[in-house]
Amino acid sequence: MAFTLPDLPYAYDALEVSIDARTMEIHHTKHHQTYITNLNNAIADTEHADKSLDELIANAGSISPAVRNNGGGHWNHSFFWEVMTGDSMGGPSGALADDINATFGSLDAMKEQFNTAGATRFGSGWAWLSVSADGKLQISSTPNQDNPLMDVAEVKGTPILGLDVWEHAYYLRYQNLRPAYMQAWWDVVNWNKVAELYNAAKA
């Protein structure tokens, strides 16, 4: 199947409090689209042409570097857009909030550990909050466009929150100040979506 660029669930300027509209537009229409184009080219006329994105991701390390990098880029960005919102959310509630407090001590402690994972990722990559196979919350980071669903992931799990820490995600506003970008990003996290993903992962 040929993959296509998903629409954003909000306008490019909806996250302006944390991420400027020009960065969102370039990130979506240029970077994400390039991953999709390259992924389609990588699987065209191969045994993988009709596989779903989830199937490709799960076996990315054993298929090819092109599928690992570009399939990961498509999956990660599609996920990233969905876990952000222009609506003020405050923070998590319900079972998700209880689990965060039980696992990390507090929401602030979780954010600190998550930010550290992203800030200390050398070069380009992602920070993740995921649910492990035994149902526990965990924080990790991955290089490049890897994610916890991949067969090559050091820490495997089901992502419920992810942050792009490639420079193209923040450079126009924050330049080299990745920690400042990460701190500001919490203001646009879509906690309703994170809770939905959490409940599905726990089910």
Secondary structure, DSSP 8 states (H G I E B T S, - for coil): --------SS-TTTTTTTS-HHHHHHIIIIIIHHHHHHHHHHHTTSTTTT--HHHHHHTHHHH-HHIIIIIHHHHHHHHHHHTB-SS---S--HHHHHHHHHHHSSHHHHHHHHHHHHHTS-SSEEEEEEE-TTS-EEEEEEETT--TTSTT-SS--EEEEEEE-SGGGTHHHHTT-HHHHHHHHGGGB-HHHHHHHHHHHH-
